[in-house]
Amino acid sequence: MANAQPHIIDLIVVLVKRLQHGDDLSTMSEDSVSGYNPSQLSAAYSWILQKYPPNQASKSPRVLHFAERMMISPAAYGYLLDLVNLGVLDALGLEKVIEKVMFQSLEQAPLEKIKAIVTEVLFDKGTSLSGNETIH
């Protein structure tokens, strides 16, 4: 099996953890986050500069109802809660991820699928048009 390219969400998590440990984003080098291409690095840095830290209105954990538990494994849900605790996902982002999982699959989504959905939500991919966009 070929090596899969790492998810950008994994890079964002690494960078956020380093920020929380007191590292400065401007002093982090490409060498310290190897395995990512320049466009992934640029996108991750840009996302952090624009959207981190999010507004953390609520700190109470979201509890999955029965149907959601059927579609999101305990490991994947734990991963999502870690992202919320790190401040990478806010409550609205978590709801968007859960909603996408529920509508996109008929079977339990693996962690790789969850990561892809989180990336879509973080970078606002696949959202509806607000009226200011141009369709090509």
N, C-alpha and C positions, 0 to 999 in steps of 0.2 A: 504494500500500500504506500503510495507517495505521501510525502510530508505535506500536510495541509498548511496553507498560509495562516498565520495567527490572526485572530480576530482583533479588530481595532478596540473593541470593548476591553479586551485583556490589557492592552496598552494603557487605556484610560485608567483602569483600576490600578495598575502599577504606578502611574504618575500621581494619582490622587493619594494613594497610600504614602508615597514619598513626600508629598506636600504636607500630609497630616503628621509626618514624623519630623517636620521642620526643614526639609530641603526646599530650596528656591528653584522655581521652574526655569529661571534664566541660567542657572548653573548646571542644569541637567544636560548631559551630552548625548548624542546619538549612540556613542559607544556603550553607555549605561543601559540602553534599552535595545539590545541587538535583536535581529530577527524581523524587524519591521521595515517596510520600504519608506522612502522619503515622503510619499503622499500620505501614508498612514500616520507618520510622525507629525506632519503638518496638520492633518485633520484633528488629531488628538490634542495637540497644543492649542489649536484654534478653539476647539470645543471647550477646553478648560478655561481659556482666557475669556470666552464669551458667556459661559453658562455655569461655571463652578465658582463658589458654592451656591446651590439652589436655595430658594426660600423653603426652609424646613418648618412648616406650620405645625405638623403633627408628628409625634414620635411614637405613637402607639402602632404596633404591628398590624398589618392587614391579615385577616384570617380568610383562608380560601373556603368556599362552600364546596359541597360534595362534588358537583360536576367539575369544578376547577381542579380539585384534588385528583380527579381521574385523568386530567389532561396535563397537569404539571407535577412532575415527580418531587418527592421531598428534597432531593439534592438540588434540583433546579429552583425550587422555591427558596431554599436556603441561600442559593446564589443570589436570587433577586433581593432577598432581605439584606444580604451583605451589601449589595449595591445601594440600597436605600440607606443603610447605616453609614456608608462611606459618603453619602451625599451625591452620588453619581446619578441616582434615580430619585425623583421626588414622588409623592403620593400619586399625582396625576400620571406621571410616567409609568409607574407600576401598574396603574389601572389600564393604561394603553397597552402595555405588554400583555397583561392577562387577557384583555379583550381580543387582541390579535391572535393569541394562542387559541382561544376558544373558537374563533371564526375560521382559522386557517387549517385546522387539522381534525381528523376523526380519531386519532390515536394520541397517546401520550407523547408530548414533544420532548426530544432529547435535548440535553444541555446545549449542544451546538446550535440547534434551532432557536433556543431561547436567546443565546448570545446574538444571533443574527437579528432577531426581532428587537432586542434591546438596542442594537446599533441603529436600526431603522427608526426607532422612537427617539433616540438621542439626537440623530441628525435630521429629524423631521422628514424622513423619506416615506413616500406613500401616503402623505396626508392629503386631504382634500384641498382644492384650490380656493384661495381666499378672494380672488377677483383681480389681484395685481400681477399674476403670473401670465406668461405667454406659453401657449402650447405649440411645440414645433413638430 
